[in-house]
Amino acid sequence: MTRTPARPFRSREWFAAPGRADMAALYLERFMNYGITPAELTSGKPIIGIAQSGSDIAPCNRIHLETVKRAREGILAAGGIPMEFPLHPIFENCRRPTAALDRNLAYLGLVEILNGYPIDAVILTTGCDKTTPSSLMAASTVDIPAIVLSGGPMLDGWHEGELVGSGTVIWRSRRKMAAGEIDEAEFLRRAMESAPSSGHCNTMGTASTMNSLAEGLGMSLPGCAMIPAPYRERGQIAYETGKRIVDMAYEDLRPSKILSKQSFLNAIKLLTAIGGSTNAQPHLNAMAAHAGITITPEDWQTGYDLPLIVNMQPAGQYLSERFHRAGGIPAVLKLLVDAGILDGSVATCTGRTMAENVADARVLDADVIFPIDKPLMEKAGFLVLTGNLFDMAIMKTSVISDAFRARYLSKPGQEGVFEVRAVVFDGSDDYHHRINDPALAIDDNCILVIRGAGVLGWPGSAEVVNMQPPDALLQKGIQSLPTLGDGRQSGTSDSPSILNASPESAAGGGLSWLRTGDMIRIDLNQGRVDALVEADEIARRKGEPAPPIPPSNTPWEELYREKSGQLHEGGVLEFATKYRGTGLKVPRHNH
Ligand SMILES: CC(C)(O)[C@@H](O)C(=O)O
């Protein structure tokens, strides 16, 4: 039976090359050198790209060297032709000066590949933090049928009978080491045991968050996000994803037909329910911007009033393997749709609505997924903040500890309001160099502030705002101080920082004139953070030299700085957001 695609496949423009038999021959011949026959390429079957994000330097995604084998079989079984190609690698832990540089670079590269080659539809292999947003940003720009295949998290990590989650264990052990409770060898053992298998972070860090949100946006098959990388179901969903993308190619089911304002609002709400990463804020904004959708600070605030229902580190207790067995993202979506919190009518890659996809999903472990009316925490979303130091920053309220609440947020008659003395650091070298300097006299009336950590400053925006207190305070049992910065922090961190402050210091934002010793008033009820500095003094300081930032060290750093916007708008290459649907036109011949 021959199937007629809803829109002629773009690969026909290459391999049938109407009126240009010479070009068709040139396009066809080199694919044969690895065994594809001209008959296959001219048969009218869709060519399905597989954007391979795994490699030795992208270990969180390395599982995709395996998953794509099953994805290829799914593609072939459904009547498509697979063509695998590399995505620029992104490895959050290791990439210096920051992996944020790679998100926009991988985006650019993927756009050019999808646009410039005979690809009719694409599987986006995702895993580590930024592989998901960069791929989805590109899919929106090109707007050919696209589906996310997550690589999945690692198995749960165990150390001496206790769960140890990747990332989270690093920040917790770092504090223990500074307090003199563990040595370096024990630190490494904990880190190693938190990462027991292939896959990305097993906590609700940025990787799990972004893959969960891709599922929540309807861009992956239901259940895809949380299947641990080594599980048999991972190979099975790779096969199903391969089959499904062929159908999507025939149906011409493109990202623009799936992604809507409503689906992004759903994602913001899902983010609260799962206790997801603060990095989701710039990434969701970036994905929306490339899809032609504006997400405002008010839209972000709609997530604040909602409950946390997934009991996963860093906000909760468990890790992803247990969450998967508890029902994973489909079970959470089902609860949220049934409670009327999510709009279940949104489109998804299955061709069905979100509500239809999750109709049969169930919670299988009540210790991990809580009911909406008896959640782990009420009002657990990101608090959106503004003030004289920035236009927008966020605070992840689900990680505020009882000790932090008692110390800062519970002053009788003034709940949620506190004043603290700023100790300002210019980047993390400065922080590490001076944090234990007794001359700074840091105590628990201080807020640690880091600047020069944003898009322009670092460059790229670094995960540095979860600064820990000086060793002397840790040794006295003070686990955290308020922190503020124009950078990001790890999604695996349990620090209730005020972060992603934007515009950043290097763009002339308010943090640029802040001085050590200034008092800062934080009013969580009003959503404000203000330095208590008179207007004429602020004006005087603005005339002084700006805080130092390092020069660009590579050509891309320079170009990235020139073209990227601020974090509250997603930190995207701003000129790029006007390009949408580029794949609907086929570029002219090259010879
Ligand atoms: C653990 C990392 C590297 O910090 C990141 O992956 C995140 O979760 O934000």
The ligand as an SDF file (V2000), in Angstrom:
LIG
                    3D

  9  8  0  0  0  0  0  0  0  0999 V2000
   24.3350   18.5030   37.7080 C   0  0  0  0  0  0  0  0  0  0  0  0
   24.5620   19.6900   36.8170 C   0  0  0  0  0  0  0  0  0  0  0  0
   25.8300   19.4940   36.0360 C   0  0  0  0  0  0  0  0  0  0  0  0
   24.7130   20.8250   37.5660 O   0  0  0  0  0  0  0  0  0  0  0  0
   23.4180   19.9530   35.8790 C   0  0  0  0  0  0  0  0  0  0  0  0
   23.2780   18.8690   35.0840 O   0  0  0  0  0  0  0  0  0  0  0  0
   22.1010   20.3710   36.5170 C   0  0  0  0  0  0  0  0  0  0  0  0
   21.3410   19.5130   36.9610 O   0  0  0  0  0  0  0  0  0  0  0  0
   21.7990   21.5740   36.5250 O   0  0  0  0  0  0  0  0  0  0  0  0
  1  2  1  0
  2  3  1  0
  2  4  1  0
  2  5  1  0
  5  6  1  0
  5  7  1  0
  7  8  2  0
  7  9  1  0
M  END
$$$$
